[in-house]
Amino acid sequence: MKYIIPTMLTVLFFLESVFSLFSPISFNDALLTLVPRFVFVCLIFLGVYGNRKMTIIYGIIFGLLYDIFYIDIIGVYAFLYPVISIIAVGIIRYVHKNMLIVIAITFILIALLEILSYGFVSFVSITSISFDEFLRHRLIPTMLANSVFIIMFSWFFKMFMINQVLEKLENY
């Protein structure tokens, strides 16, 4: 049973690359880039409803994998994934763990992840697109695409993480 969460994160990691094949899409003479953040969403739910320590570990591991496979700079996502997941845990301590609040926090933190990663690649001059272009052609489409994923799978992630915690407590 202890391999279920890493297996699920690995499957989500590979599904991200499958869904990224559909991006960019052409809409009204503009190319819109949709960036799936399935692993990141799962990490937030793991942090909020499950094991916070494992969230950091999995965040570093899958952030590093993301760095290796998708960008050429090691450390950006290996740093951002666990830090932003822990921000979610910190926020949820002060508000109720209501599903709608967790969904809203997840949505906001995906935007933060995207803006910080854009800021970093702009800072090191890897990208030349303006913030306005980033906002219209990447951030908004990414937020819309990930909101569909969050709405579809948030209940599953919540119940799965809670069941994992309860199962672990029963084994003690």
KEBAFI-596955 format. One record per residue (C-alpha): residue number from 1; x, y, z. Coordinates in Angstrom, 1 decimal, padded with zeros to 4 digits. Last residue first. Layout:
// KEBAFI-596955
 seq      x      y      z
 NUM      X      Y      Z
...
// end
This chain:
// KEBAFI-596955
 seq      x      y      z
 172 -000.2  001.3  014.1
 171 -001.7 -000.2  011.0
 170 -005.1  001.4  011.6
 169 -003.4  004.9  011.5
 168 -001.8  004.1  008.1
 167 -005.2  003.1  006.7
 166 -006.8  006.3  008.0
 165 -004.1  008.4  006.4
 164 -004.4  006.5  003.1
 163 -008.2  006.8  003.2
 162 -007.9  010.6  003.7
 161 -005.5  010.9  000.8
 160 -007.8  008.9 -001.5
 159 -011.0  010.7 -000.4
 158 -009.4  014.1 -001.1
 157 -007.8  013.0 -004.4
 156 -011.1  011.5 -005.6
 155 -013.1  014.6 -004.6
 154 -010.6  016.9 -006.4
 153 -010.6  014.8 -009.6
 152 -013.1  016.4 -012.0
 151 -013.1  019.9 -010.5
 150 -009.3  020.0 -010.4
 149 -008.9  018.6 -014.0
 148 -011.4  021.2 -015.3
 147 -009.6  023.9 -013.4
 146 -006.4  022.7 -014.9
 145 -007.5  023.5 -018.4
 144 -008.9  026.9 -017.5
 143 -005.8  027.9 -015.5
 142 -003.5  026.8 -018.3
 141 -005.5  028.8 -020.8
 140 -005.4  031.9 -018.6
 139 -001.7  031.6 -017.9
 138 -000.4  030.7 -021.3
 137 -001.6  032.9 -024.2
 136 -003.3  035.8 -022.4
 135 -001.1  036.1 -019.3
 134  002.2  035.2 -021.1
 133  001.4  037.7 -023.8
 132  000.8  040.4 -021.2
 131  003.9  039.4 -019.3
 130  005.9  039.8 -022.5
 129  007.5  036.9 -024.3
 128  011.3  036.8 -024.6
 127  011.9  033.6 -022.7
 126  015.2  032.0 -021.5
 125  016.4  035.4 -020.3
 124  017.5  034.3 -016.8
 123  015.0  036.7 -015.3
 122  012.3  035.9 -017.8
 121  012.7  032.2 -017.1
 120  012.4  032.9 -013.3
 119  009.4  035.2 -013.7
 118  007.6  032.7 -015.9
 117  008.2  030.0 -013.2
 116  006.9  032.4 -010.5
 115  003.8  033.3 -012.5
 114  003.0  029.7 -013.4
 113  003.5  028.5 -009.8
 112  001.4  031.4 -008.4
 111 -001.4  030.6 -010.9
 110 -001.3  027.0 -009.8
 109 -001.4  028.3 -006.2
 108 -004.6  030.3 -006.9
 107 -006.4  027.2 -008.3
 106 -005.2  025.0 -005.5
 105 -006.4  027.6 -002.9
 104 -009.8  027.7 -004.7
 103 -010.0  023.9 -004.8
 102 -009.1  023.7 -001.1
 101 -011.7  026.3 -000.3
 100 -014.3  024.4 -002.2
  99 -013.4  021.1 -000.5
  98 -013.8  022.6  003.0
  97 -010.6  022.2  005.0
  96 -011.6  025.2  007.1
  95 -009.2  028.1  007.1
  94 -006.1  029.0  009.1
  93 -004.3  025.7  008.9
  92 -005.3  025.6  005.2
  91 -003.0  028.5  004.4
  90  000.1  026.7  005.9
  89 -000.7  023.5  004.0
  88 -001.1  025.4  000.8
  87  002.2  027.2  001.4
  86  003.7  023.7  001.9
  85  002.6  022.8 -001.6
  84  004.1  026.1 -002.9
  83  007.5  025.2 -001.3
  82  007.4  021.5 -002.4
  81  006.7  022.2 -006.1
  80  008.7  025.5 -006.4
  79  012.1  024.2 -005.3
  78  012.3  021.0 -007.5
  77  010.4  023.1 -010.0
  76  013.3  025.5 -010.5
  75  016.1  023.2 -009.4
  74  017.7  022.0 -012.6
  73  017.4  024.3 -015.6
  72  017.0  022.6 -018.9
  71  013.2  022.4 -018.9
  70  010.8  019.6 -019.5
  69  012.4  016.2 -018.6
  68  015.1  017.2 -016.1
  67  013.2  020.0 -014.4
  66  010.0  018.0 -014.2
  65  012.0  015.1 -012.7
  64  013.4  017.5 -010.2
  63  009.9  018.8 -009.3
  62  008.8  015.1 -009.1
  61  011.5  014.3 -006.5
  60  011.4  017.6 -004.6
  59  007.6  017.6 -004.4
  58  007.6  013.9 -003.5
  57  009.8  014.7 -000.5
  56  008.0  017.8  000.5
  55  004.6  016.2  000.2
  54  005.9  013.1  002.1
  53  006.5  015.4  005.1
  52  003.0  016.9  004.8
  51  001.3  013.5  004.9
  50 -002.3  013.5  003.9
  49 -005.3  015.9  003.5
  48 -003.7  019.3  002.8
  47 -000.2  018.1  001.8
  46 -001.5  015.2 -000.3
  45 -004.1  017.5 -001.9
  44 -001.4  020.0 -002.8
  43  000.8  017.3 -004.2
  42 -002.1  015.9 -006.3
  41 -002.6  019.4 -007.8
  40  001.2  019.6 -008.6
  39  001.3  016.2 -010.2
  38 -001.7  017.1 -012.5
  37 -000.3  020.5 -013.6
  36 -001.2  020.4 -017.3
  35  000.3  023.3 -019.2
  34 -002.1  024.6 -021.9
  33 -000.4  027.0 -024.4
  32 -002.7  029.1 -026.6
  31 -001.6  030.0 -030.1
  30 -003.7  032.9 -031.4
  29 -005.5  033.3 -034.7
  28 -008.9  033.0 -032.9
  27 -007.9  029.8 -031.2
  26 -005.0  027.6 -032.2
  25 -003.9  025.0 -029.7
  24 -000.5  024.7 -028.1
  23 -000.8  022.1 -026.7
  22 -002.5  018.8 -027.4
  21  000.8  016.9 -026.8
  20  000.8  018.5 -023.3
  19 -001.9  016.0 -022.4
  18  000.4  013.1 -023.0
  17  003.3  014.8 -021.1
  16  001.0  015.5 -018.1
  15 -000.2  011.9 -018.2
  14  003.4  010.8 -017.5
  13  003.6  012.8 -014.3
  12  000.1  011.7 -013.4
  11  001.2  008.1 -013.7
  10  004.3  008.8 -011.6
   9  002.2  010.6 -008.9
   8 -000.2  007.6 -008.7
   7  002.7  005.2 -008.4
   6  004.3  007.4 -005.7
   5  000.9  007.4 -003.9
   4  000.2  003.7 -004.2
   3  003.6  002.4 -003.2
   2  002.9  002.4  000.6
   1  000.0  000.0  000.0
// end
